[in-house]
Amino acid sequence: MDYLLSWNCKHIASGRVRKVMQSINDSLGIHTPVVCTPEELMEV
């Protein structure tokens, strides 16, 4: 999975949670999908 879309900006799509997930997955050698809202995805 390359992208994970979420409307939940207070939790999973928040910048703080994104950094924590990236850090944990990096330490485990796991790919982290881009977590974003549908609007953010359309901006890319």
C-alpha distance matrix in Angstrom:
0.0 3.8 5.8 7.4 10.8 13.9 17.6 18.5 19.7 22.1 19.6 15.8 15.8 19.0 19.4 20.9 18.2 15.5 17.9 18.4 14.8 14.5 17.8 17.2 14.0 15.9 18.8 17.0 15.2 11.7 8.9 8.6 6.2 8.8 10.5 12.9 15.2 15.3 18.3 16.7 14.0 17.0 18.9 16.7
3.8 0.0 3.8 7.0 10.0 13.4 16.9 18.1 18.6 21.3 19.2 15.5 14.7 17.6 17.5 19.5 17.3 14.1 16.3 17.6 14.4 13.4 16.9 17.2 14.1 15.3 18.7 17.6 15.6 12.4 8.8 7.9 4.7 6.2 8.8 10.8 13.5 13.6 16.0 14.0 11.2 14.3 15.7 13.2
5.8 3.8 0.0 3.8 6.3 9.7 13.2 14.5 15.1 18.1 16.3 12.6 11.5 14.7 15.1 17.4 15.2 12.3 15.2 16.6 13.6 13.3 17.0 17.4 14.9 16.6 19.9 19.1 17.6 14.3 11.0 8.8 5.0 4.7 6.0 7.4 9.7 10.0 12.7 10.9 8.4 11.8 13.5 11.8
7.4 7.0 3.8 0.0 3.8 6.5 10.3 11.3 12.4 15.1 13.1 9.5 9.0 12.5 13.8 15.8 13.2 11.1 14.5 15.3 12.4 13.1 16.7 16.6 14.7 17.0 20.0 19.0 18.3 14.8 12.2 9.4 6.2 6.0 4.8 6.4 8.3 9.3 12.4 11.2 9.6 13.0 14.9 14.0
10.8 10.0 6.3 3.8 0.0 3.8 7.1 9.1 10.4 13.6 12.4 9.5 8.2 11.9 13.8 16.2 14.0 12.3 16.0 17.2 14.7 15.7 19.3 19.5 17.9 20.3 23.2 22.5 22.0 18.5 15.9 12.9 9.6 8.3 6.0 5.2 5.2 5.9 9.4 9.1 8.0 11.0 13.2 13.3
13.9 13.4 9.7 6.5 3.8 0.0 3.8 5.3 7.4 10.3 9.4 7.2 6.3 9.9 12.6 14.7 12.6 11.9 15.7 16.5 14.6 16.3 19.6 19.6 18.7 21.3 23.9 23.4 23.4 20.1 18.0 14.6 12.0 10.6 7.2 6.1 5.1 7.1 10.0 10.1 10.4 13.1 14.9 15.7
17.6 16.9 13.2 10.3 7.1 3.8 0.0 3.8 5.8 8.8 9.4 8.7 7.3 10.0 13.2 15.4 13.8 13.8 17.5 18.4 17.1 18.9 22.0 22.3 21.8 24.3 26.8 26.6 26.8 23.6 21.5 18.0 15.6 13.7 10.2 8.1 5.6 7.5 9.4 10.5 11.7 13.7 15.3 16.9
18.5 18.1 14.5 11.3 9.1 5.3 3.8 0.0 3.8 5.6 5.8 6.1 5.9 7.9 11.6 12.9 11.2 12.1 15.6 16.0 15.1 17.5 20.2 20.2 20.3 23.0 25.1 25.0 25.7 22.7 21.1 17.5 15.8 14.2 10.4 9.3 8.0 10.9 12.5 12.8 14.4 16.8 18.0 19.3
19.7 18.6 15.1 12.4 10.4 7.4 5.8 3.8 0.0 3.8 5.5 6.3 4.5 5.0 8.6 10.3 9.7 10.5 13.6 14.6 14.5 16.4 18.9 19.6 20.1 22.3 24.4 24.9 25.6 22.9 21.2 17.4 15.9 13.7 10.1 8.6 7.8 11.2 11.9 11.5 13.9 16.3 16.6 18.1
22.1 21.3 18.1 15.1 13.6 10.3 8.8 5.6 3.8 0.0 3.8 6.8 6.8 5.7 9.2 9.7 9.1 11.3 13.9 14.1 14.6 17.1 18.9 19.4 20.5 22.8 24.4 25.0 26.2 23.8 22.7 19.0 18.1 16.4 12.7 12.0 11.6 15.0 15.6 15.2 17.6 20.1 20.3 21.7
19.6 19.2 16.3 13.1 12.4 9.4 9.4 5.8 5.5 3.8 0.0 3.8 5.8 5.5 8.9 8.7 6.7 9.1 12.0 11.5 11.5 14.4 16.3 16.2 17.2 19.9 21.3 21.6 23.0 20.5 19.7 16.2 15.7 14.6 11.0 11.4 11.8 15.3 16.7 15.9 17.6 20.5 21.0 21.8
15.8 15.5 12.6 9.5 9.5 7.2 8.7 6.1 6.3 6.8 3.8 0.0 3.8 5.6 8.5 8.9 5.9 7.0 10.4 10.2 9.1 11.9 14.3 14.1 14.5 17.2 19.1 19.1 20.1 17.3 16.2 12.6 12.0 11.1 7.6 8.8 10.0 13.3 15.2 14.0 15.1 18.4 19.1 19.4
15.8 14.7 11.5 9.0 8.2 6.3 7.3 5.9 4.5 6.8 5.8 3.8 0.0 3.8 6.5 8.5 6.9 6.6 10.2 11.4 10.6 12.2 15.1 15.8 15.8 18.0 20.4 20.8 21.2 18.5 16.7 12.9 11.6 9.5 5.9 5.7 6.9 10.6 11.9 10.4 12.0 15.2 15.5 16.1
19.0 17.6 14.7 12.5 11.9 9.9 10.0 7.9 5.0 5.7 5.5 5.6 3.8 0.0 3.8 5.5 5.4 6.2 8.8 10.2 10.7 12.3 14.4 15.6 16.5 18.2 20.3 21.3 22.1 19.9 18.4 14.6 14.0 11.9 8.8 8.6 9.8 13.6 14.0 12.3 14.6 17.5 17.1 17.8
19.4 17.5 15.1 13.8 13.8 12.6 13.2 11.6 8.6 9.2 8.9 8.5 6.5 3.8 0.0 3.8 5.6 5.1 6.3 8.8 10.0 10.6 12.4 14.5 15.4 16.4 18.6 20.2 20.7 19.0 17.5 13.9 13.8 11.4 9.3 9.6 11.6 15.3 15.3 12.7 15.0 18.0 16.9 17.2
20.9 19.5 17.4 15.8 16.2 14.7 15.4 12.9 10.3 9.7 8.7 8.9 8.5 5.5 3.8 0.0 3.8 5.5 5.4 6.4 8.8 10.1 10.9 12.6 14.4 15.5 17.0 18.8 19.9 18.6 17.9 14.5 15.2 13.7 11.6 12.7 14.8 18.5 18.8 16.4 18.5 21.6 20.7 20.8
18.2 17.3 15.2 13.2 14.0 12.6 13.8 11.2 9.7 9.1 6.7 5.9 6.9 5.4 5.6 3.8 0.0 3.8 5.4 5.1 6.1 8.5 9.8 10.6 12.1 14.0 15.5 16.6 17.9 16.1 15.5 12.1 12.9 12.0 9.6 11.4 13.7 17.3 18.4 16.2 17.7 21.1 20.8 20.7
15.5 14.1 12.3 11.1 12.3 11.9 13.8 12.1 10.5 11.3 9.1 7.0 6.6 6.2 5.1 5.5 3.8 0.0 3.8 5.5 5.2 6.1 8.6 10.1 10.6 12.0 14.3 15.4 16.0 14.0 12.8 9.2 9.8 8.6 6.9 9.2 12.2 15.6 16.6 13.9 15.0 18.6 18.2 17.5
17.9 16.3 15.2 14.5 16.0 15.7 17.5 15.6 13.6 13.9 12.0 10.4 10.2 8.8 6.3 5.4 5.4 3.8 0.0 3.8 5.5 5.1 6.1 8.7 9.9 10.4 12.4 14.3 15.0 14.0 13.3 10.3 11.9 11.0 10.3 12.5 15.7 19.0 19.7 16.7 17.8 21.3 20.4 19.5
18.4 17.6 16.6 15.3 17.2 16.5 18.4 16.0 14.6 14.1 11.5 10.2 11.4 10.2 8.8 6.4 5.1 5.5 3.8 0.0 3.8 5.4 5.1 6.2 8.5 9.8 10.8 12.5 14.1 13.1 13.4 10.7 12.9 12.9 11.9 14.6 17.6 21.0 22.1 19.4 20.4 24.0 23.5 22.6
14.8 14.4 13.6 12.4 14.7 14.6 17.1 15.1 14.5 14.6 11.5 9.1 10.6 10.7 10.0 8.8 6.1 5.2 5.5 3.8 0.0 3.8 5.5 5.2 6.0 8.4 10.0 10.6 11.9 10.1 10.2 7.4 9.7 10.5 9.7 13.0 16.1 19.2 20.9 18.3 18.6 22.4 22.4 21.2
14.5 13.4 13.3 13.1 15.7 16.3 18.9 17.5 16.4 17.1 14.4 11.9 12.2 12.3 10.6 10.1 8.5 6.1 5.1 5.4 3.8 0.0 3.8 5.6 5.2 5.9 8.6 9.9 10.1 8.9 8.4 6.0 8.8 9.5 10.0 13.3 16.9 19.7 21.1 18.0 18.1 21.8 21.4 19.7
17.8 16.9 17.0 16.7 19.3 19.6 22.0 20.2 18.9 18.9 16.3 14.3 15.1 14.4 12.4 10.9 9.8 8.6 6.1 5.1 5.5 3.8 0.0 3.8 5.6 5.2 6.3 8.8 9.8 10.0 10.7 9.3 12.5 13.2 13.7 16.8 20.3 23.3 24.5 21.4 21.8 25.4 24.8 23.1
17.2 17.2 17.4 16.6 19.5 19.6 22.3 20.2 19.6 19.4 16.2 14.1 15.8 15.6 14.5 12.6 10.6 10.1 8.7 6.2 5.2 5.6 3.8 0.0 3.8 5.5 5.2 6.4 8.6 8.5 10.2 9.3 12.7 14.3 14.5 17.9 21.2 24.1 25.9 23.1 23.1 26.9 26.8 25.1
14.0 14.1 14.9 14.7 17.9 18.7 21.8 20.3 20.1 20.5 17.2 14.5 15.8 16.5 15.4 14.4 12.1 10.6 9.9 8.5 6.0 5.2 5.6 3.8 0.0 3.8 5.4 5.0 5.9 4.8 6.5 6.3 10.0 12.3 13.2 16.9 20.3 22.8 24.8 22.0 21.4 25.2 25.3 23.3
15.9 15.3 16.6 17.0 20.3 21.3 24.3 23.0 22.3 22.8 19.9 17.2 18.0 18.2 16.4 15.5 14.0 12.0 10.4 9.8 8.4 5.9 5.2 5.5 3.8 0.0 3.8 5.4 5.0 6.0 7.3 7.9 11.6 13.5 15.0 18.5 22.2 24.6 26.2 23.0 22.5 26.2 25.8 23.5
18.8 18.7 19.9 20.0 23.2 23.9 26.8 25.1 24.4 24.4 21.3 19.1 20.4 20.3 18.6 17.0 15.5 14.3 12.4 10.8 10.0 8.6 6.3 5.2 5.4 3.8 0.0 3.8 5.6 7.8 10.3 11.1 14.9 17.0 18.1 21.6 25.2 27.8 29.4 26.4 26.0 29.7 29.4 27.2
17.0 17.6 19.1 19.0 22.5 23.4 26.6 25.0 24.9 25.0 21.6 19.1 20.8 21.3 20.2 18.8 16.6 15.4 14.3 12.5 10.6 9.9 8.8 6.4 5.0 5.4 3.8 0.0 3.8 5.5 9.0 10.5 14.2 16.9 18.0 21.8 25.2 27.5 29.6 26.8 26.1 29.8 30.0 27.7
15.2 15.6 17.6 18.3 22.0 23.4 26.8 25.7 25.6 26.2 23.0 20.1 21.2 22.1 20.7 19.9 17.9 16.0 15.0 14.1 11.9 10.1 9.8 8.6 5.9 5.0 5.6 3.8 0.0 3.8 6.7 9.3 12.8 15.7 17.5 21.2 24.8 26.7 28.8 25.8 24.7 28.3 28.4 25.8
11.7 12.4 14.3 14.8 18.5 20.1 23.6 22.7 22.9 23.8 20.5 17.3 18.5 19.9 19.0 18.6 16.1 14.0 14.0 13.1 10.1 8.9 10.0 8.5 4.8 6.0 7.8 5.5 3.8 0.0 3.8 6.4 9.6 12.8 14.6 18.3 21.7 23.5 25.8 23.1 21.8 25.4 25.9 23.5
8.9 8.8 11.0 12.2 15.9 18.0 21.5 21.1 21.2 22.7 19.7 16.2 16.7 18.4 17.5 17.9 15.5 12.8 13.3 13.4 10.2 8.4 10.7 10.2 6.5 7.3 10.3 9.0 6.7 3.8 0.0 3.8 6.5 9.6 12.0 15.5 19.0 20.5 22.7 19.9 18.4 21.9 22.4 19.8
8.6 7.9 8.8 9.4 12.9 14.6 18.0 17.5 17.4 19.0 16.2 12.6 12.9 14.6 13.9 14.5 12.1 9.2 10.3 10.7 7.4 6.0 9.3 9.3 6.3 7.9 11.1 10.5 9.3 6.4 3.8 0.0 3.8 6.5 8.4 12.0 15.5 17.4 19.5 16.8 15.6 19.3 19.8 17.6
6.2 4.7 5.0 6.2 9.6 12.0 15.6 15.8 15.9 18.1 15.7 12.0 11.6 14.0 13.8 15.2 12.9 9.8 11.9 12.9 9.7 8.8 12.5 12.7 10.0 11.6 14.9 14.2 12.8 9.6 6.5 3.8 0.0 3.8 6.0 9.3 12.6 14.0 16.3 13.8 12.2 15.9 16.7 14.6
8.8 6.2 4.7 6.0 8.3 10.6 13.7 14.2 13.7 16.4 14.6 11.1 9.5 11.9 11.4 13.7 12.0 8.6 11.0 12.9 10.5 9.5 13.2 14.3 12.3 13.5 17.0 16.9 15.7 12.8 9.6 6.5 3.8 0.0 3.8 6.3 9.8 11.5 13.2 10.3 9.2 12.9 13.3 11.5
10.5 8.8 6.0 4.8 6.0 7.2 10.2 10.4 10.1 12.7 11.0 7.6 5.9 8.8 9.3 11.6 9.6 6.9 10.3 11.9 9.7 10.0 13.7 14.5 13.2 15.0 18.1 18.0 17.5 14.6 12.0 8.4 6.0 3.8 0.0 3.8 7.2 9.7 11.7 9.3 9.1 12.9 13.5 12.8
12.9 10.8 7.4 6.4 5.2 6.1 8.1 9.3 8.6 12.0 11.4 8.8 5.7 8.6 9.6 12.7 11.4 9.2 12.5 14.6 13.0 13.3 16.8 17.9 16.9 18.5 21.6 21.8 21.2 18.3 15.5 12.0 9.3 6.3 3.8 0.0 3.8 6.5 8.0 5.9 6.4 9.9 10.6 10.7
15.2 13.5 9.7 8.3 5.2 5.1 5.6 8.0 7.8 11.6 11.8 10.0 6.9 9.8 11.6 14.8 13.7 12.2 15.7 17.6 16.1 16.9 20.3 21.2 20.3 22.2 25.2 25.2 24.8 21.7 19.0 15.5 12.6 9.8 7.2 3.8 0.0 3.8 5.4 5.2 6.4 8.8 10.1 11.5
15.3 13.6 10.0 9.3 5.9 7.1 7.5 10.9 11.2 15.0 15.3 13.3 10.6 13.6 15.3 18.5 17.3 15.6 19.0 21.0 19.2 19.7 23.3 24.1 22.8 24.6 27.8 27.5 26.7 23.5 20.5 17.4 14.0 11.5 9.7 6.5 3.8 0.0 3.8 5.5 5.1 6.4 8.9 10.5
18.3 16.0 12.7 12.4 9.4 10.0 9.4 12.5 11.9 15.6 16.7 15.2 11.9 14.0 15.3 18.8 18.4 16.6 19.7 22.1 20.9 21.1 24.5 25.9 24.8 26.2 29.4 29.6 28.8 25.8 22.7 19.5 16.3 13.2 11.7 8.0 5.4 3.8 0.0 3.8 5.4 5.2 6.5 9.2
16.7 14.0 10.9 11.2 9.1 10.1 10.5 12.8 11.5 15.2 15.9 14.0 10.4 12.3 12.7 16.4 16.2 13.9 16.7 19.4 18.3 18.0 21.4 23.1 22.0 23.0 26.4 26.8 25.8 23.1 19.9 16.8 13.8 10.3 9.3 5.9 5.2 5.5 3.8 0.0 3.8 5.4 5.2 6.9
14.0 11.2 8.4 9.6 8.0 10.4 11.7 14.4 13.9 17.6 17.6 15.1 12.0 14.6 15.0 18.5 17.7 15.0 17.8 20.4 18.6 18.1 21.8 23.1 21.4 22.5 26.0 26.1 24.7 21.8 18.4 15.6 12.2 9.2 9.1 6.4 6.4 5.1 5.4 3.8 0.0 3.8 5.4 5.6
17.0 14.3 11.8 13.0 11.0 13.1 13.7 16.8 16.3 20.1 20.5 18.4 15.2 17.5 18.0 21.6 21.1 18.6 21.3 24.0 22.4 21.8 25.4 26.9 25.2 26.2 29.7 29.8 28.3 25.4 21.9 19.3 15.9 12.9 12.9 9.9 8.8 6.4 5.2 5.4 3.8 0.0 3.8 5.5
18.9 15.7 13.5 14.9 13.2 14.9 15.3 18.0 16.6 20.3 21.0 19.1 15.5 17.1 16.9 20.7 20.8 18.2 20.4 23.5 22.4 21.4 24.8 26.8 25.3 25.8 29.4 30.0 28.4 25.9 22.4 19.8 16.7 13.3 13.5 10.6 10.1 8.9 6.5 5.2 5.4 3.8 0.0 3.8
16.7 13.2 11.8 14.0 13.3 15.7 16.9 19.3 18.1 21.7 21.8 19.4 16.1 17.8 17.2 20.8 20.7 17.5 19.5 22.6 21.2 19.7 23.1 25.1 23.3 23.5 27.2 27.7 25.8 23.5 19.8 17.6 14.6 11.5 12.8 10.7 11.5 10.5 9.2 6.9 5.6 5.5 3.8 0.0
